[in-house]
Each structure stands twice: as C-alpha cells, then as structure tokens.
Amino acid sequence: MTEIDAWHILVACPPESKPEDTLAAWTKTLEIRARITGGEPFEKVARSVSDDPSVRLNGGHLGYFTAFQMITPFEDAAFKMRKGEISGPVRTPYGYHLIMVSDIRPSKGKIRVAHIMRSVPPNSDPSVDRMAEDTIKSVYRQLLAGASFSEMAKKYSDHRESAQRGGELNWFGAGEISTDFAEAAFSLKADGDITAPVRTIYGWHIIKRLDIKPPPTWEEARSTLEERISGSWLKAEAERSLVRKLKTEYNFTLNNRAMNWFMENTDTLIVKGYSKFDKKKIPPWPLCTYAGQSISSAEFAKFIESKAAKSISEEPATYLRKMFDFYLSDHMLNYENSVLESKYPEFRLLIKEFHDGILLFDISQDKVWKRAVEDTAGLKQYYEHHKNEYRGQQLLEGIICILEQKGKEKKFYNEFMKYRNAPD
C-alpha cells in the first residue's frame, strides 16, 4: 500500500451550480494554479483563496493519506500524480481542487501510542502557548528522570478521554490523526520510547510508542476494503452510472410539463415543511415513464412533503432536481431488482438452485435431523431392536491386576510372569 502527502486548494462549486457559475469556478481555479506555477508558495496562496474551512488551521496541508480516505475523484487524481506535481482542476461534489503532491512512500502500517497533551486552542494568545509549552517541558524532564508516563498523563494531560487510561490511544495509521502527531509517533524506534515535546494544531504533546504493526496482507485487509467501498462515494457513483444506463435502456421520458409545474409551485415554505401542495392543483398526468412504469405527480408531491425539513437551505429548484434524481434512482433500481430473474436467465437458474438447496436443507433439518434428536423414545427403541446387529468381533481378552502396596513391584512382576498362563 502507498501513502501520499498532499496539499490542496478548494474553489467551492456545488454540483447543482449554474453553468456560468461552474465556468467561473473553473476559470478561477486555473488562475490560482497560474499563481503557484509562477512561483508563489502553495501555502500562502491556499490561505488567501481556498474555500476549505480547515485552511485556517492547516494552510491546505492534508498530510499523508492512503486509499479510501478521500473522496474518490480527488483520490484518483492524487494517486496518479508524481512527487512535486501540481494538478489541474479536479472536480468533486465540493467544487474544483488544485492538488500538490509533496511525498509518496510505502505505507508505515498502524501504531498504538500513549500521549500527554497540553491544549492550545486555535487563535489563542501567545502567552497561552508559552504556558502550555513550559508545562509540557516540565513534564518531559520528569519523565526523563523516571516518572511514570501513565501517572503523568492522568495528572497533566488535557485530553481527558485518554488521560484516564494513562494517555493510551487506539491504533491509527496515515490519514487517521493529525499528520504532525502521526509523523512524530512513527519516528519512534522502539516500544517504550518517548518523543520530546511536539507541537500540533491542537497544542503540545509527548508521545510514547506502545506497539506497531506492518501494513496488512490482502487477506487481512479485504473485509475492511470491501466495507469502505460499500460505504464510499464510489458505490454511489456506480449506482448513478447504472441508473443512466437503465434510463437509456428503458426509454426514460420526463414529462416536462409536469416538472415545470413543480418548479413553479415548490417554494421555500413547502421545502421547509411549513406548507403543502394544493392536491386539487397537482397535475393528473405522470411525471415520468420508463419500461411501462410511471411515477405520478401526486406520488412525487407526497415524497417531497415527507422530506421537508427546516434545516434545508438550498434553493427550491435546486432541491427539487436533487430529490427527483434520488426518488427516480430508488424507483428504477427497485424495478430492476424485480425483473432480474426474467431479464437474466442465468441469474434465474442460480436463484432457483439456491432456493432449492435452502428448501432441501430446511426439510432435512425439520423432518430428519431435528426429529431424530428430539425423539429420545424412538432412538432408544431403535437401539434395543438393532443393537445386536452392530456387535464387533472379540479382539482382546485380558486381566487387570492392581498392586496396592508400594515397594513390592519386583516380587509382583515375578509372580505374575510365573503364573500368567496358569488356569484361573
């Protein structure tokens, strides 16, 4: 596995942006790139223009990350880049990104550490930082003198969740914790080693290495990777791709007249749940059709009302288009699932084989094995009627002798050997 250390700048541009706004965001991204390739420091430019809220803390530095820790389009672009390269505009649902890869290395695996932290909130007065630094340096000197790390964590650490456990944290790897913290932790050479005081965006730390393990093998990582894929943007994009294919295959048709009615009659009051559609005015015709199926206007109106929430801040038209895509996708995928067996004969045969196998198993369990286990009287009767049929041949006849007095083993052995063939 590979880890990438990257920086980025975001120019916000939601998916539902108007074409002219999208073009403006694209143009702005290219202008920003020209500033960087012209010699301006990436961090300086990021702090002045990036729309990523975290830029005020990290200056656009994402640190090291590995697969499935970033949104898929961003990750795909980053892993194709060379060290030192600056990307062109990379589109994600958040907008356009510029990415700079500063390092590429093999994965370092996972590490488990304990830490002592003195917190310094963002934008704190310099005196707060100095006080935290003085305290952590004092703690460090005591540790070097032989003080217990666990006891010092309980006494001095501001990270109360871990302090009660002697500062112990869960296992982590690249991209799962602050890069400054992770790099300091992985720099420790042996279990039990501690760092000098380390400054991160959260404050001052002393880190103690407890354990380390290498990157997992494919067999070890498979279940985790499958879980991440199933919950990732990649799966959602796969579903969107399938829906696009099905719309073509099933001759999807949108009733623009019905959709325009919704555009004209869906306002903020309805989106936020303060009002409802006038049922008498909802168009009687379908909103869309495909493969002999249809979504009625009344059905879609009911769906919009059910999803209303005061927290929705999007423009009604934008929200309406998004919810229609969501509802259509769900409707179409459910229909596709219902016709899989008729559409794909091989799948139908596989399902039948699976069904018959489960049915046979259930019958065997219920009528044979379960009944045999529970019918104790029947088992006993069967044993009594058939026990003579399973008698084995006589293979050995012998005598067991027990010596109860210690110290007479030799005499006992001689006597036994003398009379072992004598009649009883």
C-alpha positions in Angstrom: 0.0 0.0 0.0 1.1 3.6 -0.7 0.7 6.8 1.3 0.6 10.3 -0.3 1.4 13.6 1.4 -0.7 16.3 -0.3 -1.8 19.9 -0.2 -4.9 21.2 -1.8 -6.9 24.4 -2.6 -10.7 24.3 -3.0 -12.8 26.6 -5.1 -16.3 25.8 -4.0 -18.8 24.9 -6.7 -21.7 22.6 -5.8 -23.0 20.0 -8.3 -26.2 21.9 -8.9 -24.4 25.2 -9.8 -25.5 27.1 -12.9 -23.3 26.7 -16.0 -22.0 30.2 -15.8 -21.1 29.7 -12.1 -19.3 26.4 -12.9 -17.3 28.1 -15.6 -16.4 31.0 -13.3 -15.1 28.5 -10.7 -13.1 26.6 -13.3 -11.5 29.8 -14.6 -10.7 30.9 -11.0 -9.0 27.6 -10.3 -6.8 28.0 -13.4 -5.9 31.5 -12.4 -4.9 30.2 -8.9 -2.8 27.5 -10.5 -1.0 30.0 -12.6 0.0 32.0 -9.5 1.5 28.8 -7.9 3.4 27.7 -11.0 4.6 31.3 -11.3 6.4 31.0 -8.0 4.0 31.9 -5.2 4.2 29.4 -2.2 1.3 27.0 -2.2 0.5 27.5 1.4 0.4 31.3 1.1 -2.0 31.1 -1.9 -4.1 28.5 -0.1 -4.6 30.6 3.0 -5.6 33.6 0.8 -8.1 31.9 -1.6 -9.1 28.4 -0.5 -12.8 27.8 0.4 -11.9 24.8 2.6 -12.7 25.9 6.2 -9.8 23.9 7.5 -7.3 26.0 5.6 -7.0 28.5 8.6 -5.6 25.6 10.7 -3.6 23.6 8.2 -2.8 26.0 5.3 -4.1 23.5 2.9 -1.8 20.7 4.1 -3.8 17.4 4.2 -0.9 15.3 5.3 -0.4 11.6 4.5 -3.4 9.6 3.4 -4.0 6.2 1.8 -6.8 4.5 -0.2 -10.4 5.2 0.7 -9.7 8.2 3.0 -10.6 10.9 0.5 -13.5 11.3 -1.9 -12.9 9.1 -5.0 -12.3 11.7 -7.8 -9.8 13.5 -5.5 -8.1 10.3 -4.6 -7.9 9.0 -8.2 -6.2 12.2 -9.3 -3.8 12.3 -6.4 -2.6 8.7 -6.8 -1.9 9.3 -10.5 0.4 12.3 -9.8 4.2 12.4 -9.4 6.0 13.9 -6.4 6.2 17.7 -6.7 3.5 17.9 -9.4 0.5 20.3 -9.3 -2.7 19.1 -10.7 -5.2 20.8 -13.0 -8.7 21.5 -11.7 -10.1 18.3 -10.1 -13.9 18.2 -9.9 -15.7 16.7 -6.8 -19.1 17.4 -5.4 -17.5 20.2 -3.3 -16.1 22.1 -6.3 -12.7 22.3 -8.0 -9.5 21.3 -6.3 -5.8 22.0 -7.0 -3.6 19.2 -5.6 0.1 19.3 -4.9 1.8 16.0 -4.0 4.8 16.6 -1.8 5.7 13.0 -1.0 4.9 9.4 -1.9 6.0 6.5 0.3 5.2 2.9 1.2 2.6 2.5 4.0 4.0 2.5 7.5 1.2 0.4 8.9 -0.5 1.1 12.2 0.8 2.3 15.5 -0.5 2.4 19.1 0.7 5.1 21.4 0.0 7.0 24.6 0.3 10.7 24.9 0.3 13.6 27.3 -1.3 16.8 25.8 -1.4 20.4 26.9 -4.1 22.1 24.8 -3.7 25.3 22.9 -6.9 26.3 21.2 -6.7 27.9 17.7 -6.1 31.7 17.8 -5.0 31.6 21.4 -2.9 34.4 22.9 0.9 33.7 22.6 1.0 33.6 26.4 -1.3 30.6 26.4 1.0 28.7 24.1 4.1 29.6 26.2 2.4 28.4 29.3 1.5 25.1 27.7 5.0 24.7 26.3 6.6 25.4 29.7 4.3 22.8 31.4 4.9 20.1 28.8 8.7 20.7 29.0 8.5 20.3 32.8 6.6 17.0 32.3 9.2 15.8 29.8 12.0 16.4 32.3 10.2 14.4 35.0 9.7 11.6 32.5 13.4 11.5 31.7 14.1 11.4 35.5 12.0 8.2 35.7 8.4 9.4 36.4 5.6 7.1 35.3 4.2 8.1 31.9 0.7 6.7 32.9 0.6 8.7 36.1 1.9 11.9 34.4 -0.8 11.5 31.7 -3.5 11.2 34.4 -2.2 14.3 36.2 -1.3 16.7 33.4 -3.0 15.7 30.1 -5.8 17.9 28.8 -7.1 15.1 26.7 -9.4 13.7 29.4 -10.7 10.8 27.3 -7.2 9.2 27.1 -5.8 10.6 30.3 -7.9 8.2 32.4 -6.2 5.3 30.5 -2.7 6.6 31.1 -2.8 8.5 27.8 -3.4 5.4 25.7 -5.0 6.0 22.2 -6.5 3.5 19.7 -4.5 2.1 16.8 -4.1 4.6 13.9 -2.3 5.0 10.6 -1.8 7.6 7.9 -4.7 10.0 7.5 -6.4 9.0 10.7 -4.9 11.6 13.0 -3.0 14.9 12.8 0.0 14.5 10.4 2.4 16.3 12.8 1.3 13.9 15.6 1.5 10.8 13.4 4.9 11.6 12.0 6.3 12.1 15.4 4.8 8.8 16.6 6.1 6.8 13.7 9.6 8.3 14.2 10.0 6.4 17.5 12.3 3.5 17.0 11.2 1.1 19.8 8.3 0.3 22.1 8.6 2.4 25.2 10.5 5.3 23.5 9.1 8.8 24.0 9.3 12.0 21.9 10.4 15.4 23.0 7.5 17.9 23.2 5.7 18.0 19.8 3.6 21.0 18.6 0.4 20.2 16.6 -2.6 22.3 15.7 -4.2 21.1 19.0 -1.3 22.0 21.3 1.8 20.3 22.8 2.2 16.6 23.1 4.7 14.0 24.5 4.1 10.7 22.7 5.1 7.2 23.9 5.2 4.2 21.5 3.3 1.2 22.8 3.1 -1.1 19.8 3.4 -1.2 16.0 2.3 -3.5 13.2 3.1 -3.6 9.5 0.6 -3.0 6.7 -1.9 -5.8 6.5 -1.8 -8.5 3.8 -4.5 -8.7 1.2 -6.4 -11.4 3.1 -6.3 -9.3 6.3 -7.3 -6.1 4.6 -10.0 -7.5 2.3 -13.0 -7.2 4.6 -12.1 -3.6 5.6 -11.6 -2.6 2.0 -14.9 -4.1 1.0 -16.7 -2.3 3.8 -15.1 1.0 2.8 -16.1 0.5 -0.9 -19.7 -0.2 0.1 -20.0 3.0 2.1 -17.9 5.2 -0.3 -18.7 7.7 -3.0 -17.6 5.1 -5.4 -20.6 2.9 -4.7 -22.9 5.9 -5.1 -21.3 6.8 -8.4 -21.7 3.2 -9.6 -25.4 3.4 -8.8 -25.7 6.7 -10.7 -23.9 5.1 -13.7 -26.3 2.2 -13.6 -29.3 4.5 -13.5 -28.0 6.4 -16.5 -27.7 3.1 -18.4 -31.2 2.0 -17.4 -32.7 5.3 -18.4 -31.4 4.7 -21.9 -32.3 1.0 -22.0 -35.9 1.6 -20.7 -36.6 4.7 -22.8 -37.0 7.0 -19.9 -39.2 10.0 -20.7 -39.6 13.1 -18.4 -42.9 14.9 -18.6 -41.5 18.5 -18.8 -45.0 20.0 -18.4 -45.4 18.2 -15.0 -41.8 19.0 -13.9 -42.3 22.7 -14.8 -45.4 22.7 -12.6 -43.4 21.5 -9.7 -40.7 24.1 -10.4 -43.3 26.9 -10.4 -45.2 25.6 -7.3 -42.5 24.4 -5.0 -41.4 27.2 -2.7 -39.3 27.6 0.5 -42.4 27.0 2.6 -43.0 23.6 1.1 -39.3 22.6 1.2 -39.1 23.5 4.9 -42.4 21.9 5.8 -44.5 25.0 6.6 -46.9 24.3 3.8 -48.1 21.6 1.4 -49.0 21.3 -2.3 -52.7 22.0 -3.2 -53.8 18.5 -4.0 -56.5 19.8 -6.3 -53.9 21.5 -8.5 -51.3 18.7 -8.7 -51.2 17.6 -12.4 -53.1 14.4 -13.1 -50.5 13.1 -15.6 -47.3 11.1 -14.8 -44.2 12.9 -14.0 -42.1 10.4 -15.9 -42.3 7.0 -17.6 -39.9 4.1 -18.3 -40.3 0.4 -19.2 -44.1 0.5 -18.8 -43.7 2.1 -15.3 -44.5 5.6 -14.2 -44.1 8.0 -11.3 -47.2 10.0 -10.8 -47.1 13.7 -9.9 -49.2 13.1 -6.8 -46.7 10.4 -5.7 -43.7 12.7 -6.1 -45.5 15.6 -4.4 -46.1 13.3 -1.4 -42.4 12.3 -1.4 -41.3 16.0 -1.4 -43.6 16.8 1.5 -42.3 13.8 3.5 -38.7 15.0 3.2 -39.4 18.6 4.2 -37.1 20.0 6.9 -36.4 23.4 8.4 -32.7 22.8 8.0 -32.8 22.7 4.2 -31.0 25.8 2.9 -30.9 25.1 -0.9 -32.9 27.0 -3.4 -36.3 25.2 -4.0 -35.5 24.5 -7.7 -32.1 23.0 -6.9 -33.5 20.9 -4.0 -36.4 19.7 -6.3 -34.0 18.5 -9.0 -31.8 16.7 -6.4 -34.8 15.0 -4.8 -36.2 13.9 -8.2 -32.9 12.3 -9.1 -32.9 10.5 -5.7 -36.5 9.3 -6.0 -36.1 8.2 -9.6 -32.9 6.3 -8.8 -34.6 4.4 -5.9 -37.7 3.7 -8.0 -35.8 2.5 -11.0 -33.3 0.3 -9.1 -36.2 -1.4 -7.2 -37.9 -2.1 -10.6 -34.6 -3.5 -12.0 -34.3 -5.8 -9.0 -37.8 -7.1 -9.5 -37.1 -8.1 -13.1 -33.6 -9.6 -12.8 -34.8 -13.2 -13.0 -36.8 -12.6 -16.2 -34.1 -10.4 -17.7 -31.2 -12.7 -17.0 -31.9 -16.5 -17.4 -28.6 -17.4 -15.8 -29.4 -15.4 -12.7 -32.9 -17.0 -12.6 -31.3 -20.5 -12.6 -28.8 -19.6 -10.0 -31.6 -18.2 -7.7 -33.6 -21.4 -8.3 -30.6 -23.6 -7.4 -30.0 -21.5 -4.3 -33.7 -21.7 -3.3 -33.9 -25.5 -3.9 -30.8 -26.0 -1.8 -32.1 -24.0 1.1 -35.5 -25.8 0.9 -33.8 -29.2 0.9 -31.7 -28.1 3.9 -34.8 -26.9 5.8 -36.7 -30.1 5.1 -33.8 -32.3 6.2 -33.4 -30.3 9.4 -37.1 -30.4 10.2 -38.0 -33.9 9.1 -34.9 -35.9 9.8 -32.1 -34.4 12.0 -34.3 -32.3 14.3 -36.8 -35.1 14.7 -34.1 -37.7 15.4 -32.5 -35.5 18.1 -35.8 -34.7 19.8 -37.4 -38.3 19.6 -35.5 -39.9 22.5 -38.0 -42.7 22.9 -37.8 -43.6 19.3 -34.0 -43.6 19.4 -34.0 -45.9 22.5 -36.4 -48.3 20.8 -34.3 -48.4 17.6 -31.2 -49.1 19.7 -32.9 -52.0 21.5 -34.1 -53.6 18.2 -30.8 -53.2 16.4 -28.0 -53.4 19.0 -27.1 -57.0 18.1 -26.5 -56.1 14.5 -23.5 -53.9 15.4 -21.6 -56.0 17.8 -17.9 -56.1 17.0 -15.5 -59.1 17.0 -13.7 -60.0 20.2 -10.2 -58.6 19.7 -8.7 -58.8 23.2 -9.1 -60.7 26.5 -7.0 -59.8 29.5 -6.6 -59.5 33.2 -6.1 -56.3 35.1 -4.0 -56.6 38.3 -3.7 -53.8 40.8 -0.7 -53.6 43.3 -1.8 -51.8 46.4 1.5 -51.9 48.3 4.5 -49.9 47.2 8.0 -51.5 47.2 6.9 -54.9 46.1 6.7 -54.3 42.4 9.6 -56.7 41.5 8.1 -59.6 43.5 4.7 -58.9 42.0 6.1 -58.9 38.5 8.0 -62.2 39.1 4.8 -63.9 40.5 2.7 -62.6 37.6 5.2 -63.9 35.0 5.3 -67.3 36.8 1.6 -67.9 36.9 0.3 -65.8 33.9 -0.6 -68.9 31.9 -2.0 -70.9 34.8 -5.7 -71.7 34.8 -8.0 -69.5 36.9 
